[in-house]
Amino acid sequence: MTDPKRKLSSAEIAEAQLPDWHLAEDALAARFKTKNFAAGLELVNRIGASAEDHNHHPDITLTYPEVSVTLSSHDVGGITRRDIDLARVITGHAADLGAAARPEA
């Protein structure tokens, strides 16, 4: 089993196949376009609950009509398995709420 606190290489991050996410320095970043502000707030609430469940906390920005999320393991100065796992959960929440990923943004 992979150490969840080990910093991943660029190749390992690419192998994770996270099409909704992009690299932003030593972090994963994503933007999700929401239908309205209430949907954005619901997405933030779901991300917050999942972050607590995973004991791993992203940076989140809620604006109309987007939610921006940045994931990084500050304790190792980069991206770990914890970030990959939480990114997948967040992508699932966004899909459930009909929030479209904007990986180009």
Biopython code that builds the backbone (N, CA, C, O; Angstrom):
import numpy as np
from Bio.PDB.StructureBuilder import StructureBuilder

atoms = [
    (1, "MET", "N", (0.843, -1.180, 0.000)),
    (1, "MET", "CA", (0.000, 0.000, 0.000)),
    (1, "MET", "C", (0.889, 1.245, 0.000)),
    (1, "MET", "O", (1.916, 1.280, 0.677)),
    (2, "THR", "N", (0.504, 2.225, -0.734)),
    (2, "THR", "CA", (1.258, 3.463, -0.840)),
    (2, "THR", "C", (1.087, 4.313, 0.416)),
    (2, "THR", "O", (-0.018, 4.463, 0.938)),
    (3, "ASP", "N", (2.194, 4.861, 0.884)),
    (3, "ASP", "CA", (2.159, 5.754, 2.043)),
    (3, "ASP", "C", (1.337, 6.989, 1.668)),
    (3, "ASP", "O", (1.698, 7.691, 0.724)),
    (4, "PRO", "N", (0.239, 7.274, 2.384)),
    (4, "PRO", "CA", (-0.616, 8.407, 2.021)),
    (4, "PRO", "C", (0.049, 9.761, 2.243)),
    (4, "PRO", "O", (-0.470, 10.785, 1.799)),
    (5, "LYS", "N", (1.188, 9.775, 2.922)),
    (5, "LYS", "CA", (1.885, 11.046, 3.171)),
    (5, "LYS", "C", (3.142, 11.209, 2.311)),
    (5, "LYS", "O", (3.902, 12.160, 2.496)),
    (6, "ARG", "N", (3.362, 10.278, 1.367)),
    (6, "ARG", "CA", (4.527, 10.385, 0.487)),
    (6, "ARG", "C", (4.197, 11.315, -0.678)),
    (6, "ARG", "O", (3.153, 11.185, -1.317)),
    (7, "LYS", "N", (5.093, 12.242, -0.937)),
    (7, "LYS", "CA", (4.926, 13.169, -2.064)),
    (7, "LYS", "C", (4.997, 12.370, -3.363)),
    (7, "LYS", "O", (5.921, 11.585, -3.575)),
    (8, "LEU", "N", (4.006, 12.584, -4.228)),
    (8, "LEU", "CA", (3.935, 11.855, -5.489)),
    (8, "LEU", "C", (4.744, 12.537, -6.579)),
    (8, "LEU", "O", (4.901, 13.758, -6.587)),
    (9, "SER", "N", (5.251, 11.731, -7.495)),
    (9, "SER", "CA", (5.971, 12.263, -8.656)),
    (9, "SER", "C", (4.965, 12.767, -9.689)),
    (9, "SER", "O", (3.774, 12.468, -9.609)),
    (10, "SER", "N", (5.453, 13.522, -10.644)),
    (10, "SER", "CA", (4.594, 14.006, -11.736)),
    (10, "SER", "C", (3.962, 12.841, -12.488)),
    (10, "SER", "O", (2.795, 12.906, -12.875)),
    (11, "ALA", "N", (4.728, 11.783, -12.693)),
    (11, "ALA", "CA", (4.204, 10.608, -13.401)),
    (11, "ALA", "C", (3.085, 9.948, -12.604)),
    (11, "ALA", "O", (2.075, 9.544, -13.180)),
    (12, "GLU", "N", (3.249, 9.835, -11.303)),
    (12, "GLU", "CA", (2.207, 9.230, -10.464)),
    (12, "GLU", "C", (0.938, 10.075, -10.471)),
    (12, "GLU", "O", (-0.171, 9.540, -10.473)),
    (13, "ILE", "N", (1.104, 11.383, -10.474)),
    (13, "ILE", "CA", (-0.066, 12.275, -10.528)),
    (13, "ILE", "C", (-0.784, 12.117, -11.864)),
    (13, "ILE", "O", (-2.013, 12.064, -11.913)),
    (14, "ALA", "N", (-0.015, 12.044, -12.940)),
    (14, "ALA", "CA", (-0.619, 11.859, -14.269)),
    (14, "ALA", "C", (-1.342, 10.517, -14.356)),
    (14, "ALA", "O", (-2.413, 10.431, -14.957)),
    (15, "GLU", "N", (-0.771, 9.477, -13.766)),
    (15, "GLU", "CA", (-1.380, 8.146, -13.775)),
    (15, "GLU", "C", (-2.726, 8.130, -13.045)),
    (15, "GLU", "O", (-3.567, 7.272, -13.316)),
    (16, "ALA", "N", (-2.930, 9.060, -12.134)),
    (16, "ALA", "CA", (-4.180, 9.123, -11.377)),
    (16, "ALA", "C", (-5.366, 9.495, -12.263)),
    (16, "ALA", "O", (-6.516, 9.258, -11.896)),
    (17, "GLN", "N", (-5.090, 10.073, -13.418)),
    (17, "GLN", "CA", (-6.120, 10.433, -14.396)),
    (17, "GLN", "C", (-7.262, 11.217, -13.760)),
    (17, "GLN", "O", (-8.361, 10.700, -13.562)),
    (18, "LEU", "N", (-6.977, 12.460, -13.451)),
    (18, "LEU", "CA", (-7.964, 13.376, -12.882)),
    (18, "LEU", "C", (-8.266, 14.463, -13.916)),
    (18, "LEU", "O", (-7.703, 15.554, -13.836)),
    (19, "PRO", "N", (-9.140, 14.187, -14.881)),
    (19, "PRO", "CA", (-9.352, 15.131, -15.981)),
    (19, "PRO", "C", (-9.948, 16.475, -15.562)),
    (19, "PRO", "O", (-9.810, 17.458, -16.290)),
    (20, "ASP", "N", (-10.602, 16.535, -14.413)),
    (20, "ASP", "CA", (-11.199, 17.792, -13.958)),
    (20, "ASP", "C", (-10.193, 18.683, -13.233)),
    (20, "ASP", "O", (-10.508, 19.822, -12.889)),
    (21, "TRP", "N", (-8.999, 18.177, -13.004)),
    (21, "TRP", "CA", (-7.993, 18.861, -12.189)),
    (21, "TRP", "C", (-6.750, 19.165, -13.011)),
    (21, "TRP", "O", (-6.456, 18.478, -13.989)),
    (22, "HIS", "N", (-6.019, 20.209, -12.602)),
    (22, "HIS", "CA", (-4.741, 20.518, -13.238)),
    (22, "HIS", "C", (-3.715, 20.840, -12.151)),
    (22, "HIS", "O", (-4.058, 21.158, -11.013)),
    (23, "LEU", "N", (-2.458, 20.747, -12.541)),
    (23, "LEU", "CA", (-1.381, 21.086, -11.616)),
    (23, "LEU", "C", (-1.215, 22.589, -11.543)),
    (23, "LEU", "O", (-1.219, 23.282, -12.560)),
    (24, "ALA", "N", (-1.072, 23.076, -10.335)),
    (24, "ALA", "CA", (-0.807, 24.499, -10.094)),
    (24, "ALA", "C", (0.317, 24.551, -9.060)),
    (24, "ALA", "O", (0.075, 24.543, -7.853)),
    (25, "GLU", "N", (1.530, 24.603, -9.555)),
    (25, "GLU", "CA", (2.723, 24.519, -8.714)),
    (25, "GLU", "C", (2.710, 23.194, -7.963)),
    (25, "GLU", "O", (2.696, 22.143, -8.604)),
    (26, "ASP", "N", (2.715, 23.199, -6.647)),
    (26, "ASP", "CA", (2.731, 21.957, -5.862)),
    (26, "ASP", "C", (1.338, 21.587, -5.366)),
    (26, "ASP", "O", (1.186, 21.096, -4.247)),
    (27, "ALA", "N", (0.323, 21.821, -6.192)),
    (27, "ALA", "CA", (-1.053, 21.561, -5.780)),
    (27, "ALA", "C", (-1.886, 21.092, -6.973)),
    (27, "ALA", "O", (-1.514, 21.285, -8.130)),
    (28, "LEU", "N", (-3.010, 20.477, -6.660)),
    (28, "LEU", "CA", (-4.040, 20.183, -7.647)),
    (28, "LEU", "C", (-5.084, 21.278, -7.546)),
    (28, "LEU", "O", (-5.420, 21.717, -6.446)),
    (29, "ALA", "N", (-5.596, 21.719, -8.674)),
    (29, "ALA", "CA", (-6.602, 22.776, -8.667)),
    (29, "ALA", "C", (-7.722, 22.420, -9.634)),
    (29, "ALA", "O", (-7.504, 21.790, -10.670)),
    (30, "ALA", "N", (-8.925, 22.841, -9.264)),
    (30, "ALA", "CA", (-10.096, 22.613, -10.120)),
    (30, "ALA", "C", (-11.084, 23.746, -9.922)),
    (30, "ALA", "O", (-11.139, 24.379, -8.868)),
    (31, "ARG", "N", (-11.865, 23.981, -10.974)),
    (31, "ARG", "CA", (-12.985, 24.925, -10.908)),
    (31, "ARG", "C", (-14.220, 24.212, -11.409)),
    (31, "ARG", "O", (-14.187, 23.465, -12.386)),
    (32, "PHE", "N", (-15.309, 24.465, -10.710)),
    (32, "PHE", "CA", (-16.582, 23.859, -11.091)),
    (32, "PHE", "C", (-17.613, 24.957, -11.249)),
    (32, "PHE", "O", (-17.865, 25.729, -10.325)),
    (33, "LYS", "N", (-18.211, 25.019, -12.443)),
    (33, "LYS", "CA", (-19.256, 26.005, -12.705)),
    (33, "LYS", "C", (-20.566, 25.457, -12.172)),
    (33, "LYS", "O", (-21.001, 24.366, -12.541)),
    (34, "THR", "N", (-21.187, 26.236, -11.298)),
    (34, "THR", "CA", (-22.436, 25.809, -10.684)),
    (34, "THR", "C", (-23.618, 26.499, -11.357)),
    (34, "THR", "O", (-23.464, 27.529, -12.013)),
    (35, "LYS", "N", (-24.793, 25.917, -11.182)),
    (35, "LYS", "CA", (-25.991, 26.465, -11.811)),
    (35, "LYS", "C", (-26.414, 27.787, -11.184)),
    (35, "LYS", "O", (-26.957, 28.666, -11.853)),
    (36, "ASN", "N", (-26.153, 27.909, -9.879)),
    (36, "ASN", "CA", (-26.507, 29.118, -9.162)),
    (36, "ASN", "C", (-25.715, 29.159, -7.856)),
    (36, "ASN", "O", (-24.977, 28.224, -7.546)),
    (37, "PHE", "N", (-25.865, 30.219, -7.108)),
    (37, "PHE", "CA", (-25.103, 30.382, -5.874)),
    (37, "PHE", "C", (-25.454, 29.300, -4.855)),
    (37, "PHE", "O", (-24.569, 28.794, -4.165)),
    (38, "ALA", "N", (-26.721, 28.944, -4.753)),
    (38, "ALA", "CA", (-27.137, 27.917, -3.797)),
    (38, "ALA", "C", (-26.472, 26.569, -4.104)),
    (38, "ALA", "O", (-26.062, 25.852, -3.190)),
    (39, "ALA", "N", (-26.369, 26.233, -5.382)),
    (39, "ALA", "CA", (-25.700, 24.984, -5.766)),
    (39, "ALA", "C", (-24.214, 25.049, -5.416)),
    (39, "ALA", "O", (-23.631, 24.054, -4.986)),
    (40, "GLY", "N", (-23.609, 26.207, -5.598)),
    (40, "GLY", "CA", (-22.208, 26.384, -5.213)),
    (40, "GLY", "C", (-22.018, 26.199, -3.720)),
    (40, "GLY", "O", (-21.064, 25.556, -3.283)),
    (41, "LEU", "N", (-22.917, 26.755, -2.947)),
    (41, "LEU", "CA", (-22.849, 26.620, -1.499)),
    (41, "LEU", "C", (-23.038, 25.163, -1.082)),
    (41, "LEU", "O", (-22.361, 24.688, -0.170)),
    (42, "GLU", "N", (-23.934, 24.466, -1.731)),
    (42, "GLU", "CA", (-24.132, 23.039, -1.436)),
    (42, "GLU", "C", (-22.865, 22.252, -1.759)),
    (42, "GLU", "O", (-22.485, 21.356, -1.006)),
    (43, "LEU", "N", (-22.213, 22.579, -2.865)),
    (43, "LEU", "CA", (-20.959, 21.904, -3.209)),
    (43, "LEU", "C", (-19.900, 22.176, -2.137)),
    (43, "LEU", "O", (-19.202, 21.256, -1.709)),
    (44, "VAL", "N", (-19.781, 23.409, -1.713)),
    (44, "VAL", "CA", (-18.823, 23.751, -0.653)),
    (44, "VAL", "C", (-19.136, 22.962, 0.620)),
    (44, "VAL", "O", (-18.224, 22.446, 1.268)),
    (45, "ASN", "N", (-20.407, 22.866, 0.979)),
    (45, "ASN", "CA", (-20.791, 22.120, 2.180)),
    (45, "ASN", "C", (-20.423, 20.641, 2.065)),
    (45, "ASN", "O", (-19.946, 20.043, 3.029)),
    (46, "ARG", "N", (-20.642, 20.058, 0.903)),
    (46, "ARG", "CA", (-20.287, 18.645, 0.703)),
    (46, "ARG", "C", (-18.771, 18.452, 0.750)),
    (46, "ARG", "O", (-18.275, 17.489, 1.335)),
    (47, "ILE", "N", (-18.044, 19.384, 0.127)),
    (47, "ILE", "CA", (-16.575, 19.299, 0.173)),
    (47, "ILE", "C", (-16.108, 19.407, 1.623)),
    (47, "ILE", "O", (-15.226, 18.662, 2.051)),
    (48, "GLY", "N", (-16.697, 20.329, 2.373)),
    (48, "GLY", "CA", (-16.317, 20.499, 3.764)),
    (48, "GLY", "C", (-16.546, 19.246, 4.588)),
    (48, "GLY", "O", (-15.700, 18.870, 5.399)),
    (49, "ALA", "N", (-17.676, 18.601, 4.387)),
    (49, "ALA", "CA", (-17.976, 17.367, 5.121)),
    (49, "ALA", "C", (-16.984, 16.265, 4.749)),
    (49, "ALA", "O", (-16.505, 15.538, 5.619)),
    (50, "SER", "N", (-16.681, 16.146, 3.471)),
    (50, "SER", "CA", (-15.720, 15.132, 3.032)),
    (50, "SER", "C", (-14.315, 15.440, 3.537)),
    (50, "SER", "O", (-13.566, 14.530, 3.894)),
    (51, "ALA", "N", (-13.963, 16.707, 3.567)),
    (51, "ALA", "CA", (-12.655, 17.101, 4.092)),
    (51, "ALA", "C", (-12.523, 16.684, 5.551)),
    (51, "ALA", "O", (-11.480, 16.181, 5.969)),
    (52, "GLU", "N", (-13.574, 16.894, 6.316)),
    (52, "GLU", "CA", (-13.559, 16.473, 7.722)),
    (52, "GLU", "C", (-13.444, 14.952, 7.828)),
    (52, "GLU", "O", (-12.685, 14.439, 8.650)),
    (53, "ASP", "N", (-14.203, 14.233, 6.991)),
    (53, "ASP", "CA", (-14.145, 12.765, 7.000)),
    (53, "ASP", "C", (-12.742, 12.250, 6.684)),
    (53, "ASP", "O", (-12.295, 11.253, 7.252)),
    (54, "HIS", "N", (-12.051, 12.939, 5.770)),
    (54, "HIS", "CA", (-10.708, 12.529, 5.342)),
    (54, "HIS", "C", (-9.601, 13.162, 6.187)),
    (54, "HIS", "O", (-8.426, 12.832, 6.025)),
    (55, "ASN", "N", (-9.978, 14.068, 7.086)),
    (55, "ASN", "CA", (-8.995, 14.828, 7.870)),
    (55, "ASN", "C", (-7.930, 15.435, 6.948)),
    (55, "ASN", "O", (-6.732, 15.377, 7.223)),
    (56, "HIS", "N", (-8.411, 16.014, 5.851)),
    (56, "HIS", "CA", (-7.526, 16.633, 4.863)),
    (56, "HIS", "C", (-8.313, 17.796, 4.259)),
    (56, "HIS", "O", (-9.388, 17.591, 3.695)),
    (57, "HIS", "N", (-7.791, 19.000, 4.375)),
    (57, "HIS", "CA", (-8.601, 20.188, 4.130)),
    (57, "HIS", "C", (-8.090, 21.030, 2.963)),
    (57, "HIS", "O", (-6.969, 21.537, 3.002)),
    (58, "PRO", "N", (-8.912, 21.176, 1.933)),
    (58, "PRO", "CA", (-8.535, 21.983, 0.769)),
    (58, "PRO", "C", (-8.784, 23.466, 1.002)),
    (58, "PRO", "O", (-9.457, 23.863, 1.953)),
    (59, "ASP", "N", (-8.231, 24.261, 0.121)),
    (59, "ASP", "CA", (-8.586, 25.679, 0.055)),
    (59, "ASP", "C", (-9.756, 25.776, -0.923)),
    (59, "ASP", "O", (-9.703, 25.217, -2.018)),
    (60, "ILE", "N", (-10.808, 26.484, -0.523)),
    (60, "ILE", "CA", (-12.029, 26.586, -1.322)),
    (60, "ILE", "C", (-12.409, 28.049, -1.472)),
    (60, "ILE", "O", (-12.363, 28.818, -0.512)),
    (61, "THR", "N", (-12.788, 28.427, -2.701)),
    (61, "THR", "CA", (-13.308, 29.767, -2.961)),
    (61, "THR", "C", (-14.669, 29.630, -3.633)),
    (61, "THR", "O", (-14.802, 28.970, -4.664)),
    (62, "LEU", "N", (-15.672, 30.258, -3.038)),
    (62, "LEU", "CA", (-17.020, 30.260, -3.596)),
    (62, "LEU", "C", (-17.295, 31.639, -4.166)),
    (62, "LEU", "O", (-17.274, 32.638, -3.448)),
    (63, "THR", "N", (-17.552, 31.680, -5.450)),
    (63, "THR", "CA", (-17.981, 32.911, -6.118)),
    (63, "THR", "C", (-19.165, 32.545, -6.997)),
    (63, "THR", "O", (-19.439, 31.367, -7.223)),
    (64, "TYR", "N", (-19.856, 33.543, -7.483)),
    (64, "TYR", "CA", (-20.938, 33.252, -8.412)),
    (64, "TYR", "C", (-20.368, 33.301, -9.814)),
    (64, "TYR", "O", (-19.817, 34.334, -10.193)),
    (65, "PRO", "N", (-20.463, 32.274, -10.582)),
    (65, "PRO", "CA", (-21.115, 30.990, -10.409)),
    (65, "PRO", "C", (-20.114, 29.834, -10.348)),
    (65, "PRO", "O", (-20.310, 28.824, -11.025)),
    (66, "GLU", "N", (-19.061, 29.957, -9.564)),
    (66, "GLU", "CA", (-18.034, 28.921, -9.528)),
    (66, "GLU", "C", (-17.591, 28.589, -8.112)),
    (66, "GLU", "O", (-17.726, 29.380, -7.178)),
    (67, "VAL", "N", (-17.050, 27.367, -7.999)),
    (67, "VAL", "CA", (-16.342, 26.950, -6.799)),
    (67, "VAL", "C", (-14.946, 26.530, -7.256)),
    (67, "VAL", "O", (-14.800, 25.674, -8.129)),
    (68, "SER", "N", (-13.933, 27.136, -6.661)),
    (68, "SER", "CA", (-12.542, 26.785, -6.960)),
    (68, "SER", "C", (-11.968, 26.026, -5.768)),
    (68, "SER", "O", (-12.195, 26.390, -4.614)),
    (69, "VAL", "N", (-11.227, 24.975, -6.064)),
    (69, "VAL", "CA", (-10.671, 24.123, -5.010)),
    (69, "VAL", "C", (-9.192, 23.887, -5.299)),
    (69, "VAL", "O", (-8.804, 23.619, -6.436)),
    (70, "THR", "N", (-8.379, 23.989, -4.261)),
    (70, "THR", "CA", (-6.957, 23.688, -4.361)),
    (70, "THR", "C", (-6.614, 22.674, -3.287)),
    (70, "THR", "O", (-6.960, 22.842, -2.117)),
    (71, "LEU", "N", (-5.928, 21.620, -3.701)),
    (71, "LEU", "CA", (-5.515, 20.549, -2.791)),
    (71, "LEU", "C", (-4.003, 20.436, -2.770)),
    (71, "LEU", "O", (-3.360, 20.400, -3.819)),
    (72, "SER", "N", (-3.442, 20.382, -1.583)),
    (72, "SER", "CA", (-2.009, 20.178, -1.414)),
    (72, "SER", "C", (-1.770, 19.657, -0.007)),
    (72, "SER", "O", (-2.474, 20.028, 0.933)),
    (73, "SER", "N", (-0.789, 18.810, 0.126)),
    (73, "SER", "CA", (-0.401, 18.316, 1.445)),
    (73, "SER", "C", (0.733, 19.199, 1.951)),
    (73, "SER", "O", (1.903, 18.984, 1.633)),
    (74, "HIS", "N", (0.364, 20.180, 2.734)),
    (74, "HIS", "CA", (1.332, 21.173, 3.202)),
    (74, "HIS", "C", (2.435, 20.548, 4.041)),
    (74, "HIS", "O", (3.555, 21.057, 4.077)),
    (75, "ASP", "N", (2.122, 19.445, 4.716)),
    (75, "ASP", "CA", (3.124, 18.811, 5.567)),
    (75, "ASP", "C", (4.279, 18.190, 4.786)),
    (75, "ASP", "O", (5.353, 17.966, 5.345)),
    (76, "VAL", "N", (4.066, 17.906, 3.477)),
    (76, "VAL", "CA", (5.149, 17.363, 2.659)),
    (76, "VAL", "C", (5.521, 18.293, 1.499)),
    (76, "VAL", "O", (6.441, 18.000, 0.735)),
    (77, "GLY", "N", (4.812, 19.399, 1.372)),
    (77, "GLY", "CA", (5.133, 20.364, 0.320)),
    (77, "GLY", "C", (4.810, 19.890, -1.075)),
    (77, "GLY", "O", (5.554, 20.167, -2.016)),
    (78, "GLY", "N", (3.701, 19.172, -1.221)),
    (78, "GLY", "CA", (3.319, 18.711, -2.546)),
    (78, "GLY", "C", (2.056, 17.888, -2.513)),
    (78, "GLY", "O", (1.255, 17.976, -1.582)),
    (79, "ILE", "N", (1.892, 17.087, -3.548)),
    (79, "ILE", "CA", (0.679, 16.301, -3.738)),
    (79, "ILE", "C", (0.931, 14.873, -3.255)),
    (79, "ILE", "O", (1.943, 14.258, -3.587)),
    (80, "THR", "N", (-0.007, 14.367, -2.469)),
    (80, "THR", "CA", (0.070, 13.004, -1.950)),
    (80, "THR", "C", (-1.170, 12.223, -2.354)),
    (80, "THR", "O", (-2.078, 12.760, -2.988)),
    (81, "ARG", "N", (-1.196, 10.954, -1.982)),
    (81, "ARG", "CA", (-2.366, 10.111, -2.231)),
    (81, "ARG", "C", (-3.614, 10.710, -1.578)),
    (81, "ARG", "O", (-4.719, 10.542, -2.094)),
    (82, "ARG", "N", (-3.449, 11.406, -0.451)),
    (82, "ARG", "CA", (-4.594, 12.043, 0.214)),
    (82, "ARG", "C", (-5.258, 13.054, -0.711)),
    (82, "ARG", "O", (-6.485, 13.148, -0.748)),
    (83, "ASP", "N", (-4.455, 13.814, -1.461)),
    (83, "ASP", "CA", (-4.998, 14.812, -2.392)),
    (83, "ASP", "C", (-5.726, 14.140, -3.551)),
    (83, "ASP", "O", (-6.803, 14.579, -3.953)),
    (84, "ILE", "N", (-5.135, 13.076, -4.084)),
    (84, "ILE", "CA", (-5.757, 12.343, -5.192)),
    (84, "ILE", "C", (-7.114, 11.785, -4.752)),
    (84, "ILE", "O", (-8.113, 11.922, -5.458)),
    (85, "ASP", "N", (-7.128, 11.158, -3.581)),
    (85, "ASP", "CA", (-8.367, 10.559, -3.085)),
    (85, "ASP", "C", (-9.452, 11.611, -2.866)),
    (85, "ASP", "O", (-10.602, 11.406, -3.254)),
    (86, "LEU", "N", (-9.095, 12.729, -2.250)),
    (86, "LEU", "CA", (-10.090, 13.772, -1.998)),
    (86, "LEU", "C", (-10.520, 14.443, -3.306)),
    (86, "LEU", "O", (-11.678, 14.841, -3.434)),
    (87, "ALA", "N", (-9.624, 14.575, -4.264)),
    (87, "ALA", "CA", (-9.994, 15.144, -5.567)),
    (87, "ALA", "C", (-11.079, 14.294, -6.223)),
    (87, "ALA", "O", (-12.025, 14.830, -6.798)),
    (88, "ARG", "N", (-10.947, 12.994, -6.138)),
    (88, "ARG", "CA", (-11.961, 12.108, -6.721)),
    (88, "ARG", "C", (-13.313, 12.271, -6.030)),
    (88, "ARG", "O", (-14.354, 12.290, -6.686)),
    (89, "VAL", "N", (-13.290, 12.389, -4.715)),
    (89, "VAL", "CA", (-14.534, 12.589, -3.966)),
    (89, "VAL", "C", (-15.183, 13.910, -4.362)),
    (89, "VAL", "O", (-16.394, 13.972, -4.572)),
    (90, "ILE", "N", (-14.382, 14.963, -4.462)),
    (90, "ILE", "CA", (-14.903, 16.285, -4.827)),
    (90, "ILE", "C", (-15.489, 16.260, -6.235)),
    (90, "ILE", "O", (-16.551, 16.835, -6.473)),
    (91, "THR", "N", (-14.813, 15.604, -7.162)),
    (91, "THR", "CA", (-15.333, 15.476, -8.522)),
    (91, "THR", "C", (-16.694, 14.774, -8.501)),
    (91, "THR", "O", (-17.597, 15.152, -9.247)),
    (92, "GLY", "N", (-16.843, 13.762, -7.657)),
    (92, "GLY", "CA", (-18.125, 13.072, -7.528)),
    (92, "GLY", "C", (-19.221, 13.983, -6.998)),
    (92, "GLY", "O", (-20.348, 13.955, -7.492)),
    (93, "HIS", "N", (-18.896, 14.790, -5.993)),
    (93, "HIS", "CA", (-19.874, 15.742, -5.468)),
    (93, "HIS", "C", (-20.306, 16.720, -6.563)),
    (93, "HIS", "O", (-21.494, 16.999, -6.723)),
    (94, "ALA", "N", (-19.343, 17.227, -7.303)),
    (94, "ALA", "CA", (-19.659, 18.192, -8.368)),
    (94, "ALA", "C", (-20.574, 17.550, -9.414)),
    (94, "ALA", "O", (-21.551, 18.159, -9.850)),
    (95, "ALA", "N", (-20.254, 16.326, -9.809)),
    (95, "ALA", "CA", (-21.078, 15.632, -10.802)),
    (95, "ALA", "C", (-22.496, 15.415, -10.281)),
    (95, "ALA", "O", (-23.466, 15.602, -11.016)),
    (96, "ASP", "N", (-22.616, 15.023, -9.020)),
    (96, "ASP", "CA", (-23.940, 14.800, -8.424)),
    (96, "ASP", "C", (-24.790, 16.067, -8.443)),
    (96, "ASP", "O", (-26.013, 15.994, -8.566)),
    (97, "LEU", "N", (-24.147, 17.224, -8.322)),
    (97, "LEU", "CA", (-24.868, 18.493, -8.286)),
    (97, "LEU", "C", (-24.980, 19.169, -9.657)),
    (97, "LEU", "O", (-25.525, 20.267, -9.769)),
    (98, "GLY", "N", (-24.461, 18.510, -10.697)),
    (98, "GLY", "CA", (-24.524, 19.080, -12.031)),
    (98, "GLY", "C", (-23.582, 20.247, -12.243)),
    (98, "GLY", "O", (-23.804, 21.078, -13.123)),
    (99, "ALA", "N", (-22.519, 20.314, -11.431)),
    (99, "ALA", "CA", (-21.526, 21.378, -11.585)),
    (99, "ALA", "C", (-20.489, 20.931, -12.607)),
    (99, "ALA", "O", (-19.840, 19.899, -12.435)),
    (100, "ALA", "N", (-20.341, 21.703, -13.654)),
    (100, "ALA", "CA", (-19.441, 21.356, -14.746)),
    (100, "ALA", "C", (-18.007, 21.742, -14.413)),
    (100, "ALA", "O", (-17.732, 22.870, -14.002)),
    (101, "ALA", "N", (-17.105, 20.793, -14.595)),
    (101, "ALA", "CA", (-15.685, 21.066, -14.382)),
    (101, "ALA", "C", (-15.188, 22.006, -15.465)),
    (101, "ALA", "O", (-15.604, 21.922, -16.621)),
    (102, "ARG", "N", (-14.299, 22.895, -15.078)),
    (102, "ARG", "CA", (-13.667, 23.830, -16.027)),
    (102, "ARG", "C", (-12.156, 23.681, -15.918)),
    (102, "ARG", "O", (-11.489, 24.589, -15.422)),
    (103, "PRO", "N", (-11.585, 22.532, -16.379)),
    (103, "PRO", "CA", (-10.152, 22.300, -16.218)),
    (103, "PRO", "C", (-9.279, 23.315, -16.967)),
    (103, "PRO", "O", (-8.109, 23.499, -16.633)),
    (104, "GLU", "N", (-9.848, 23.962, -17.967)),
    (104, "GLU", "CA", (-9.075, 24.945, -18.734)),
    (104, "GLU", "C", (-8.956, 26.274, -17.991)),
    (104, "GLU", "O", (-8.111, 27.098, -18.341)),
    (105, "ALA", "N", (-9.776, 26.495, -16.985)),
    (105, "ALA", "CA", (-9.790, 27.782, -16.272)),
    (105, "ALA", "C", (-8.668, 27.883, -15.261)),
    (105, "ALA", "O", (-8.540, 28.901, -14.581)),
]
sb = StructureBuilder()
sb.init_structure("model")
sb.init_model(0)
sb.init_chain("A")
sb.init_seg("    ")
for serial, (resi, resn, name, xyz) in enumerate(atoms, 1):
    if name == "N":
        sb.init_residue(resn, " ", resi, " ")
    sb.init_atom(name, np.array(xyz, "f"), 0.0, 1.0, " ", f" {name:<3s}", serial, name[0])
structure = sb.get_structure()
